[in-house]
Amino acid sequence: MIGSVRIELATVDSTNKHAADLLRLTEVQHGTVILAHEQTQGRGQRDRSWHSEPGLDLTFSVVLRPAGLAAGHQFVLAQFAALAVRDALLRSGLQDVQVKWPNDVLVGPRKVAGILIQNELQGGLVRHAVVGIGLNVNSSGAVEGALATSVRLELGRPADREALLCLLLDRLELRWRQAQGHRPGLEADYREALWGRGRWLTMELDGALVEARPLEVDGDGRLLVELAGGGVAPFGLDRLRFGPR
Ligand code: BTN
């Protein structure tokens, strides 16, 4: 089960990197959680860094060994993780929690959690995955230039980090089972949680700003959008990004 093995570190460069190092050295059990109270070189998506406040936020990685998950279906990992984080936040009393494609978790317009998934592929399958989750819990979540928030700011009082972690691990386990057995449910929930769905937004397509309306995500994890210029088409992160807000 996710979280039955927990490795807790006072400080580490990055829990995702630590997980990858362990996977190179030894057989890491499915569901192992590597948690750090401080990350000195937290990694974010697109080679960015991830900043969290030592002892105040949650930074951890989960090692998964999916049975027979085809590389072409790996987006299910993003769906499972983002929905589990959303579930835990809703159950903690936060409202208006949505998933910004592919896997940022927002409260209203502000980012409260980021997810970095690193997969190792072998023979067309995902051999193992490292799902890194950074959740702003009791910090201000502030990163220069970014629209961010934290659980404390949203609730108006400090949150119990350990209780939140336990809730999150439970939801990860539940969503993981759903991902393995009942994908349509997971996909429908992801669509339902999709930030900006049905709204005209300024997006960046091949480097140019366009008006587009997110509709849903296809099986390959591409965002299906309606373009103001006409037409509906799916795009991957290589071509489409959310533009400046
Ligand atoms: C993002 O850019 O939104 C993804 C941020 C992911 C941060 C988490 S914190 C735990 C894990 N270890 C890392 O170095 N990154 C992820």
Residues whose N, C-alpha, C, O or C-beta is under 5 A from the ligand:
A	BS01	BTN	S14 T15 N16 Q41 G42 R43 G44 Q45 W50 T59 F60 S61 G114 I115 L116 G132 I133 G134
